[in-house]
Amino acid sequence: MPCRRKGAKFELISEFERGKIVGLREAGLSYRAVAARVQRNISTIMRVSKQWTDEGRTARKSGSGPRNVTSAPDDRRLVRMAQTDRTASSRQLAAQWSTATGVSLCASSIQRRLLQRGLRARIPLYRIPLTQNHRHLRLQCANVHRSWRADWQQVVFSDESRFNLWHHDGRIRVRRYAGERHIPECIIERHSR
């Protein structure tokens, strides 16, 4: 597979670059000159031009690349597993998958499959568990302090954010679709934040 080494990953040749390679070769440039112009290896230039002369095309073969380990029904089953336990991490889902099916699947593959289906791991909505008595007392407090216009101007409401550069923050993530933030399965109740 003709790729360009870029950091720790390979970059595939685009259709435009393949056409450019073929055009430069047909213009009479050598493999080395074409490789210098497109900034690719000589072996890549030779492979693309050989494909053009042998097969008459520059596009990649359909179906080339690694095969998926999971099928469409397996992906649906994986989505159901993620929806039954929304706080499960990709590694936990991989462990559940291997015990359920006997096929090992890495956490990044699971995360990729869930992202393709629209399930994204997001920070959940937290709420304090309130009883009817708590709600009644909060309403009373709000009614008592409703007329404190001048006093409330002296109060500063603030919130703080955490920023972690190197380590995991330990927060729980919830797998949900866009627009599902307020459904009960995606809300975590706790007494303090």
N, C-alpha and C positions, 0 to 999 in steps of 0.2 A: 504494500500500500504506500504510494508516494506521499510522504509527510515531511514537514519541516520541523526540526527540533526547536522548540520554543520554551525555554525554562525547563519545567519537568514534564511538559506535554508535547504532543505532536499536533501540528496544524495541517489539516487536509488541503489539498490543492483545489482551488475553486475552478469552476467551469471556465471563467474568464482567463485564468492563468494557463489552463490547458490549451485553450485556443491561441493564446499568445505564444506558447511554446511551439505549437504546430506552425503558426504563421512565421515565426522567426526562423524555424528550420527550413521552411519552404522558400524563405527569402535568401537562403544560402549560408546562413551563419553556422558555425561549428557548434558542437555540443558544449564545449567549454565557454564560448561566447554567449550562448543562450543561457547557460547556467549562471554566468556572471550578471546578465541582465535581469533575470527573474529571481536571482538570489536563492537558487535551489541546488541540490546536488546534481552532479553530472549523471549519476545513475538514474535519478528521477527523470531528467530530460530524455535520456535514452529510452526509458520505459514508456513514457507518454508518446514519444514519436514512433516507437515500435508498435504501440497499440494503434496509432493512427494509420500506419502503413499496412499492418496486418489485417485489422478489423474495420478500418474506415470510420472509427468513432473515437471520441475523447472522453465520453461520459463514463462514469463508474458503472459497473454491472449492477443491475437491480438485485437486491438481496445480498450484496456484499457487506461484509462487516460481521461482527460477532452476533450469534443467535441469542435470542432471549431464552433464559432458563424457564421462565414462566409463560403460560399461555393466557389467553383472555379470560377463561374461567378461573384460572389461578389468581389473576390480578383482581377479579371481582371478589374472590374469597379473601384475599389479602386486605382489600378495602373494608370488607365486613369485620375482619379481625381488628382492624384499626378503629372502626367505629364502635365496637363493643367495649374496648378499653382505650378511650381517647387519650389518656395520659401516658400510654406505653411508648417508650422510645423505640427507635429503629432497631437497636440491638435486642431489646426485649421482644419485639415482633419477629426478629430473625430467629431467636431461640424458640418462640412459640411455633413458628413456621416449620422449623426443622423437626420438632417433636411431633407435630401434627402430620406432616407429609413424608418425613424421612429424607427430604432433599435439603441440602444446606444452601442458604442464600445469604449473601453479605448484606450488612446494614445499609450500605450506599445503594444497592440495587432496590431494596425495599423502599428507601426514601425516594428514589427516582420514580418507581412505579406509582407511589402515592401522589407525588407531585404531578405526574402525567394525568392522574385522575382528578386533580384539583384539591386533594387533601394536603393541607400545609400545617406544619407544626407552628403554633402561635402562642403568644403569652395569653393565658386565660383571663377572663374577667373575674375579679375577686369580689365577694360580697360578704358582709357580716350576717350571720344567721340571726334573724330578728323574729321574735314571737309577736303575737298580737299585743301583748302588754308593752313590749319595747316600742312598737309603732305608735301606740297610744301616747306613751310618755314623750316620744319625739315630737308628735303633733302638738302636745300641750306646750312643750318648750318653745316651739316655733311660734305658736300663737302668743305666748307671753312676751317674746322678744321681737315681735313684728314691728312695734312702734319705736324701736331703738335706732332711729335713723342716724343721729349724731354719734352714738356710741359705736355703731358698726363701722364707721369711717376710720376709727382708730385701730381696728383689728386687721392684722395681716394674715391672709391665708396663703400658705406655701406648701410645696411638695418637693421632695428630693428625688433625684435619679441616681442610679448606680451605673458606673461605666467600668467594665472589666476588660483589660487588654489581653491578658494571657490565660486566665483560667476560666472554667465554666462557672457561671454565676449560681448554679444550684437551683435555679427556678424550674418549676414544672411547666412543660409545654402541653398544649392541647391540640390534637389534630382535628381540624374542622375545615369546612368549605367557607368560601367568602360569604358573608351575610349571616353566618350562624353564631355570631358572638353572644347573643342574648338567649340562646336556647339553654334549658336547664342542664343538659349533659356537658356543656362547655363552660359552666360557671363553677368555680370552686369557692366553697364557703369556709371561712376561717375567721377567728376572732381578732387577729391583728395582722398587719401587713409586714 
